[in-house]
């Protein structure tokens, strides 16, 4: 839990902004726990315990930075593009989850391609104008390909004639 971190402890930082990158940092300082009250239920906070948060200053790749609003009773906090964990095991779990989510997306690629093809056929069935446009576009593409082939053949013939 973040409340147990002390100066010199290791902090694991996963940057998810582009290609995920794991960085390992060292805790420089730990702030005092501060209470955070839920403002949405302000009228109901009587007798309710506030959530406690801390801020941690950490050195990662030779640079110092602050990680604020870390819930003291958790060991992982997600900032969106950045995830922070206080233990190797917690980060391993998060990296495994990230990998599984990416694999699930890849597993759906073939299904998604087939769905796009099927939807194109459904559009043709449901919208005759769309079918005509698709047919016209395919004919134009075919003619264009044939013209490119003829042009290439003529160029080769001219090169051959010019060599003689």
N, C-alpha and C positions, 0 to 999 in steps of 0.2 A: 504494500500500500504506500501511496505517496507520502503519507504522514511519517513513515519510517525512514525516509531518505535523509541522509546526512552528508556533510561535506566530504568529498572524496569518493562517494558511491558512484556506481555506473548508472547512466540513463540511456535508454535505447530510443532512437528517433528514426521513424520511417517517413521519408519524404515521398508522398504519393502524387506530387504535382504533375510529373511526366512519366518517365519510366521509374518505377519504385527504386529507391536507394536507401539502404540502411546505414545509419551513422551511429557510432557509439560515443557518448560523451561522458564527461565527469562533472558531478555536481560541485559547483563552486560555493553556493550558499542556498539556504532554505529559509524562506520567510516564515513569519508567524501565521498560524491558522486564523482565518477571518470568517465570520459568519456571513452567510448569504441567505437572505429571506426571499421567498417566492412572492413576487409582487402581484401575481395573478390572483393569489388567495390571501391578500393582505388582511382582509377582515376575518379570516379564519385562522390566523397564526397564533392565537392565544393558546398556550400550552403546547404548541408544535415546536419541535427543535429545528433550528436553522441548519442548512447544509453548511459544512465547513470546507473551505478551500485554502490552498496555499500557492505561493509562487516560488518557483525554483530558478536559480541562475545556474546555467550549465555551460561548460566549454565543449564545443563540438568542432572538430577540424581546426583547432587553434583559435576559434572565434567564440566569444561569450555572447549568450543571449538568454532572454527570460522566457520561461514557460509559466504563464499566469493562469489562474482559475483552475488549478488541478484539484479535483475532489479528493480529500484526504483519505477517504475510505475505499478508493479504487486503485488499481495498479496499471490501468490503461486509460488514456484520454485521447479522444479523436478531435483534432482541430479542423477537420475537413481534408485539406491537402497534406496535413502532417499528423502523425500519430506518435504518442509518447508512451513508453512503458518503463516500469521500474525494475523489471526482471527479464532475464533471457527467456524464461518459460512463457511469460505473458506475450513477449514479442514473437516467439515461435508460433504461438497460437494465432496471433493476428496475421502473420505472414502466411500461414497455412490457409486461413480464411480468405485472404486476398487471392491466393493461388486457386483455390476452389471456385471462387466467383468468376475469375478469368477463364478457367477451364469450362465452366458451365456456359459461358458466352460462346466459346469456341465450339462446344458441342452442339450449339443451336445454329451454326453457320449453314450447314447443308439444308436443314429444315427451312431456314429463312430464305435461302436461294430458291428452293422448291416453291415456297409460298409466293414469292414475287412472280415466278413463272406462271403459277396457277392463277394468280390474280390478273395477270395480263390476259390469259385466256378467258377469264370471267368477264373482264371489261369488253372483250371482243363479242362475247355472247350477249351481254346486257346493253351494249352501246354500239349499234351498227356503224355510226360515224367514226368511232374509235377504231373499229376493225378496218374500215376503209383507209384511215390515216396510217395505220400500222402497215397495211398492205402496200400503200403508196411509198412509205418510207423504206420498206424492204426492197421494193423494186428500184428505187433511186440508188440505194446502197449497192445493189447488185450491178446496176448499169455503171455506176462509178467504178466499181472494182474491175469490171470488164474493160472499161476505157483505160484505166491505169495499166492493165495487162497489155492492151493493144499498143499504147504509147511506149511501153517498155520494149515491146517486140520491134516496133518501128525504129527506136533508138539503136537497138542492137544491129538491125539490118543496115542502118545508115553507117554505123561504125565499121561494119564488115565491108561495105562498098567503098568507103573512104580509104581503107587500108590497101585496096587493090589498085 
